Amino acid sequence: MEEKVINTGLRGVTIASTKISDVDGAIGKLVYRGYLAKDLAGKVSFEEITYLLLYEELPSETELTDFKQRIAQERTIPDELVTFLEASPKDALPMDILQASVSILAQYDPDLKDASRDGSARMAVRMIAKFATIVAAWDRIRNHHKPIPPNPDLTHAANFLYMLNGEVPDDELSGYLDTCLVLHAEHSFNASTFAAREVASTRAHMYAAVGAAVGSLSGALHGGANTRVMQMLLEIGSMDKVDDYVRDTLEKGGVIMGLGHAVYQTDDPRAHILAPMSKALGERIEDTLWYDLSKALETKGKAAFKEKKGRDIYVNVDFFSASLYYYMGIAVDLFTPVFAVSRIAGWCAHVLEEQFAEAAPKTALYRPESDYVGDYCGPDECVFVPIDER
């Protein structure tokens, strides 16, 4: 009998409707609630994008000022969470620490048992504010330094860099990180967003859904691509080794990290915004090696792939965010947690939509079907044999 082919990745399967964002992979278009992401990057702050994602419209000046104040006031994390971080093994994986921290935060949220949209939105704001503090605090603690309290006078991006190293960044540096946060804030039904919505569909609270999203992002096939891009750049190390690396990698059936995407059939539009920022930061410190390596890999990797496979491959968002974060002095294994510092805005927006959108069914939860292929005893069920007779 011919074995049935199972779609294990839900590719091409529409599972829900959303007003939050859309990705058109054929033409490289990313939309946040009707706005092209490329039109927003560098023009609006992460706080402004977060407001748009949570509340469905761009804020007025007064609304944005109030929202920024709310974010700033919620950045401090409980002392008990700091104690947990201090007691954790210093070589623990940052994403595991972040996921565990989400569960701890839940116990201190006064709205945890409030099942209303307003209560969930307040939980979302608290988590969005605190994620950056957790990531920065963990990096300092694991390096045997005291955490730096958040500075309420700084933007979200500037405050994160300040909490990492104790120095207030200038406008250029904080502006580049702010743009990164804007570009990574949302990307439709990716694996971690789907995980959040699936948990939210059971009517679990905001923290449970976001904790699941963090776990999903920690997986090698989802988060961490920009970490692996930077590891690749560090492995290559010099421009004269690019050709050999590309040739050897493709001959061995490997992949060049940062090339290729599950959705885009053209260059990721975010990559073209990140690349010039990487170049600018390299020029600022008079060391453009990591940007130059990235550009050389992009050009030579695309050409070699086309020659070997007979088809085009395209650059994704992780390709230039790697060198950009590295130029900012962010540790390589923090790249994925920094991604989470941004993407939590999208996760929370999806949880709110899943649970409270007028068009969403109030009693339905995700419950897909499966095809049982465990034909262990032929067409009939197995006959149980007691253990003393086996």
N, C-alpha and C positions, 0 to 999 in steps of 0.2 A: 504494500500500500504506500502511495506517495505521501511523504511527510509534509504536513502543512507548514508553510512559511509564516512565522509570527513576526509582526512588527514590534520589536522589543524597544524601540526608541520613540514611539508615538510620532514619528516623522510624518508630517502632512495630515495629522489628525487634529481637528479643531475641537477643543474641549470646553471652551467658554468664550463669552464675549467680554470685551473690555473697552473702556474709554481712556485708559491711561496712556498707552503708547502703542506704536506700530513700527514694525521693521519691514521694509520692502527690500529684500536681499538682491533682487534682480537689478535694481538701479542704485543701490547703496543709500537708502533713505531711512533715517531714524526720526520719529516724530514723538514729542512729548505733548500730550493733550492738545493736538492740533498744530503745535509749533515745531518747525524743523530744529533738531538739536544743534545743527551747525550754525543756525542763526542766533541761538541763545548763548553758545559758548563764548566766553570772554566779554559778554555784555550784561549778564546777570550773575548774581552770586549763588552759591550753593543753597543758602537760606531761601533765596527767592524761588529756586527750582523746587526745593522741598515744599514750600507753600503751594506752588502750582500742582505738584503731584498729590498732596494731601487734600487740598481744598478746591481743586478743579479749575482755578483761575489764577492769573498772576495778581499779586497783591498791589494795593495802592501804597503810596509812600508811608502813610500812617500805619497801615496793616503790616508792612514789612518791618518797620521800626519796632512795633510791638512784638512781632514774631521773633526777630533777632534777640530781643530782650528775654523772651521766654526760653529760647534755646540756651542763651548764656547763663540764665539762672538755673538751668537743669543739668549743667555739665558735671557738677561734683558727684562723685560716686560714694556709696556708703563706706564707712570705715571698715566694716566687716568684709566687704569685697576686697579692699586693699590688703587686709589680713590674709585673705585667701590667696591673693596673688603672691604675697611675701612667703607664704608657706608652700607654694607650688614648686616642683622641681624646675630649676633654672633652664633645663634643656627641653622643657615641655614644648610641644608644637603650639605656636601662637594661635592658630585657629581653634585648637582644642581649648585653650585658655579662654578665648573669646566666647565660644559656645557655652562653656561652663558658667561664665560670668553672666550670660543672659538669664540662665535659670536662677542664679543668686539675686540678680536685680529684681526679678519678679516678686520675690518675697518682701521687698521694701516699697512696692508701688501701691499707693493708697487707692488706686482705681482698679486693682486686679479683679475684684469681684463685681465691678460695674460693667454690665453687658451692653450698655448703650454705645452708640457711635461716638458721642462726645467723650465718654470714658476711654474708649479705645484710642481715640485721637490723642488724648492727653498722654496715654501710655506710649504712643508712637513718638511724640515730641520728646519725651524723657529718654527713650532709647536712642533716638537719633543724636541727641545732645551728648549722651554718655559714651557712645561707642568710641569716639575719638579719645576720650579720657582713658578708657580701659586699655586701648592699644598702646598709647603713649606710656601709661603707667607700667604696663607689663614690660615694655622694652627697657625702661629705666631699671626696674626691679631686677630683671634677669641679668642686667649688667652691673648690679650691686650699687645702684644709685637710688636716692629717694625720689618718689614721684613728685612732679612739679604741679602744684594746684593750677586749675584753669584760670585764665585771665578773662574776666567778663567784658573787658574793653576791646578785645580783639575779635576779628571775624572767626568763623568756624575753622577755616583753612589756616589762618595765621596762628590761631590758638593751638591747633594741633602741632604745628612745627615748633612753636614755643614750648609746649609740654614735652616734646621729644628731646630738645637740647638746651633749653633754658634761655635761648636768645630769640628776641622778637624779630621775625623776618621782615625784610623790606617789602615794599608793595609789589615789586616784580616777582619775587619768589612766591609770596603768598598768593598772588594773582594767578600764577601758573598752576599751583596746587588747587586753587579754587576752580579753575577751568577743568582740571582733571576730575574733580568731584562732580561737577555738572555733567560731564560726558559719561561718567560711570553710574550715574544715579538710577538709571532705568533702562531696561532693554527687553520689554515684553515678556513672553512666557519662556524664559530660559529655565534651566534645571532648578536653580535655587528659588526662583520666583514660583515655579510650579509646586515645589515642596512647601513653600509658605502657604500657598492657596489651598493645597490639599489638606494641610493641617487645619487651616482656618475654616474649611468647609465642614469640619466636625463641630464647629463652634468652640474650639479651644481658644484660649486668650491670646492676645498679641504676642506675648513673650514666647509661648509654646511654638507659635507659627514661625517667628523670627529665628528661634533656636534651631528649628529644622532647616531653615534656609542657610544658616551659617554652616551646619553640618554638610549640606549639599555642596556649598561653595568650597569646602575643604577638600573635596575629591579631586583627584589628579586630572580627570577628564573635564572638569568645569573650571574651578578657580586655579590659580597658580601658574597660568600660562606666562604671565609677564616675569614671574620669578625664574621660570625655565629659560625664557629669552635672555635674561641677564646672566644666568649661569652659562649659557651658550656663548655670549659675548666675552665673558671672562675666560672661558676655555680657549677661545680663538686668540684673543689677546693682542693681535697685531694685524695690520692690513694685508701683509704679505701671506697670511695663512688663510684668507677667505676662500680663494679658489679651491685649495685642497680640501677645506672643510665641506664646502658645498658638494664637490665631486664625491668625496668619500661617504658623506652622509646619504646621498641619493643612491649610490651604488650598493650600499648596505641595506637599502629599503627603509632608511630612517626618514625623519621629517625635520625640516628647518622650522624651529619654533617661531611662531608669530606670522607664519604664512599659512593661509587657509582658514576657513570659518564655516561653521555648521549652517549658517543662514545666508551670508553675503556671497553673491556671484560676481562681485566687483570689489574694489578696495573698500575697506571699512571707512565710512566718512569721518569717523573720529580720528583715525590714524593721520589724516592730512592736517588736522588741527594740532595734534600732539607733536608731530615731527619738527615743525619750526621752533616750538618751545624747547625741545631737546637740544636743537642746534644752538639756540640763543643761550641756554644755560652752559653749554660746553664752551662757547666763546667767552662767556662771562668769567669762567675760571681758567681760560686759556688751555683747555684740554677737550678737544672735540672728538677724541678717539672713539668713544662709545656711540656717538651719533654717526660718525664716519663709517664705523663698522656696520651699523644698522643699515645705512643707505647702501653700502656695498653688498651686504647680504641680500637686501631686497632686490637689487638689480640683478645680481648674478644668480640668486636663488630662483627668481621668476624665469630667467632665461634658461637655466639648466632644467628646471621642471618642465617647461614647455618643450624642450628638445627631447627629454626622456619620456614624458607621458603624453605628449601631443596635445596638451590642453593648458590653459592658463591657470595660474594660482594667484591669490591676491593677499595683500597685507591686511592684518587685523589690528584691533585697537591695542593689543598687548605688545606689539612689535616696538613701538616708540615710547609707550608708557614706562617700559623697563629702564631704558637709559635716562629718561626724564626723572623718575623716582630716585635713581642712583645718583644723579647729579644733585638732587636735593639732600643727599646724605641719609636717605631712608634705608634701613637694613634690608637686604634682599628678601629674607624670609618674612618681612612685614608687608611686602607688596600686596598679598592677598587680603590680609586684615585691613589695609588701607582701602582696598577695593570695597570691602564690607562697610567701612566708615561712610562711603558714598552710597552704595547700593541699598543700604537699610532704608533710605528714603523711598525707593521704589517698592521694596518688600512691604513696608507698612502701608503704602497706598493700595497695594493689591489685597492685603488682608482686609482693609476697610471696604474695598469694593466687593470682595468675595462675601463679606458678611452683611453689608448694609446697602448695597446698591439696589435701587428700586426694581431693576430688571432681574436681580438675582433671586432664584428660588430659595425660600427661607427654610425649607426642610430637606433640601437635597445635599448630599455629601458625595465626594468623589468615591466611586465604587466601580472601577473598571472590571471587565470580564477577563478571564484567562482561558487558555486551551490546555487541558490536562493531557500530558504526553507520557505519563508514568505507566506504560504498558508492561508492568513487571511480571504479571502472571497470565499473559495472553489477553484474550477478550474478556475474561472473567476476573472477578476480584480474587485476591489472594486468600488462601485458607490459613487462618491463624493456627500456629503450632506452639504449644506451651514450651517454655524454655528448657525444661528437662527432657524434651523429646527432639530438640533441634540438633 
